[in-house]
Structures are given as C-alpha cells and as structure tokens.
Amino acid sequence: MRDRICIVCGQELDGQPLMTLDRMPASAQDIPGMEDLAEDKGISLNLHQCSCCGLVQFDCEPVPYYKDVIRSGGFSTTMVELRKRQYRHFIDFCHLEGKKLIEAGCGQGEFLSVLSQFPVTSCGIEHRESLVLLGKEKGLNVWKQFAGKGEILTSPDGSTSGPYDGFLSFNYLEHQPDPVGMLRCIADNLTDDGVGLITVPSLEYILEYDGYYELIRDHIAYYTFDTLRFAADQAGFEVLEEEMVNRDTLSVIVRKKKTVKENGGRKNPEKLDVSGLLKSRVIIDEELKRLVDELESEGKNLGIWGASHQGFTLASTTVIGDFARYIIDSAPFKQGRFAPASHLPIVAPDHFLTDPVDAILIVAPGYTEEIAKSIVEKFGRNVEILALKSNHLERI
Ligand SMILES: [Zn+2]
C-alpha cells in the first residue's frame, strides 16, 4: 500500500473518501489471459480529495506501466486538427519558431509526427521500448527515457540534448504518481524561460457528463484548472494560459518561473461535489438491471461491444458481467483474453456468426455510430443494438 498522502502536496489524505468504487478492474491495459484468471480479481478504489491542495486522486498504487504511453484510441482527424491548432498557437504565442521542443511521454510518436510539419526541431522520450521502436520506424527523433527525478534528457548517442526551449505533455500527467517530480525534471532540462504545453482530462467534464465508469485506476489523479495550476506551481512553472479543448480536456501553457519559491500547500480548497457520479452508478445499475430482466423474460441473450476500460468497469460492477455471453472487440491482441474482474471472454467480431446473441450493448465512447453501422452490415438488422450515453441506456 502507498502511504495515504497527496501525490502533489504530500499532505495526508485524511477523512472519508469522496466515493469508493468496488469490484473495479485492476488495470485497463494488462488484460488477463486464461492463465491469469485465478489471480485476477476486482479491486476497491477510494477516490479522495486532498484537503490541502484540493487534488482529487485515488489512494492506491499506480498501475505498473504508468511510465508508458499507450494510446489505444484511434488517431482521429479531429485529434490531428486539434493538435495542429494547439501547435500553431503554442509556437506563435511563445515565439518558438526555430526552437527545440521535447515531448515527454510520446508513445509511438502519434503527436510528434504532426509536429514535424511545423518550423521547430522536435524530439520525444518514451519509456516503453516497443513504442520507441515504432516511433523510430516513422523517422522520428525518439529515445527511451522517463522524466524522473534527476534525469538528464539526452538521446543515447548524444546528438540531441538540452536545454530545450519547450516541452509537450499530452494526457500523461494524470497517470503519474509523482507529477511534481516529473514536471521538475522537465523544468531542469529547459532554458531559463522554457515553456510547456500540458493537457489532462477535465475532472469537471467527468463529473458533469460521464458516468463513474470513466474513472480508472490508470488515471491516478483527476485535475481541474485549479489543481493543475497548483501542481505546475510546485514544480516551478507559472501558468500563462488556460483553455478547455475538445470539451473534455484541460490545456495549459506554462513557463518556468524566474525564482522558485516554496509556497506551502493551499488551505481549504472547495470541496468537490461528486453527487453526479454517485447518481450515475445508481441509474446505470438500475437501467442495466431492467435491461437484463427484460431480455431474460424474452429468453434473449446479450453481448457487449468494446473491450475498453469503460466496458470492463461496467461488466465488473453491474449485472451485465454475469449476464452477457462475451465482449466483442476488433483488436486482435485483446481477443482470446478476458475482461479483468468480470472474466467475460473477449472475442473477435466473427465469433458472432457461430455464437450469436440477440442484443449487443456498445460501450465505446466516440465510436458508437460507427460500430452500430458495422453490426447492421455484418450481423443484419435482427440484432437489438443498445448504447450507454452518459448515464442512460439508448436503443439505436
Ligand atoms: Zn494535496
């Protein structure tokens, strides 16, 4: 067990958690195989809010692979356009033309390759070897390194080294058990007036629009502009600009402060209202119970589409985990394995042809329409298609 202290300010996480989630998947990426099933079980996650700095976080250990940037989401046009817009603005706003930028946690270089169209020198560090190799295959300047305490960010052959004029970090900080340590390391590898562009998922968005099934152990912390600004400040950065992008993501531009002064924790942050999340658990639970009752009374069975963390969580925390026959997913590396905690088998779409179900519940936020269309094309119109949108079940 990790000491129950805040990952940003070090204050003890005392008092009651905001909520406790039982039977949650232990991880979103390590999908158990047959041989792991005896060991794999759901875990309880306590969501706390630090009474000192206000950061909302789980009090557990991080997932073992928190240094790796596994971007499973498709590389959509919307995302590319968003990055282009952000790069253009960042370079313009911070006068970075001709300057040297480093991406901390670059995965296989999905976003670095977009940056290569801009008039800057770019490189990236990534902890997972296989992703580094994929990035190199694309011709990107990436190497294996993690921005941990005391690290000097230099390529192994010495051809690229600091100080850098700017850094990028896309949806990575929320995985970090020592976010301030990581940002400090980056700051130490920047020029005196070095800048950065950081994005993290927005906690407010999750509270307002998403169900509890968006919470996942991989994301150990849930930031607001307020708590992100505080974490950046603790690492020696000031926030120059804050923007909400894609409706659900916080984006900030930071700059190294001239003098780093330790200013202790803040006091009395506003207590967060998680009633929406708690309500989503009850509503989703009831809706899925009703669905199962209905299908059962008609002698029908159910499949789930989407071996995503949302699908795993719904399967392990509601009745559909026991009722559904399987989870369909088109990613080959997930097929033949099992959903964590619920142990529903994950099968390829073609499995339906030999073992059909009467209804399919799509749990793949952002891809619902696309999947519904392919279900009709592949399996015909007799399959009942359902999807969870926010906290309601809809028939498609
Ligand atoms: Zn704190």
Boltz pocket constraint, residues with backbone or C-beta under 6 A from the ligand:
constraints:
  - pocket:
      binder: B
      contacts: [[A, 6], [A, 7], [A, 8], [A, 9], [A, 10], [A, 11], [A, 50], [A, 51], [A, 52], [A, 53], [A, 54], [A, 55]]
      max_distance: 6.0
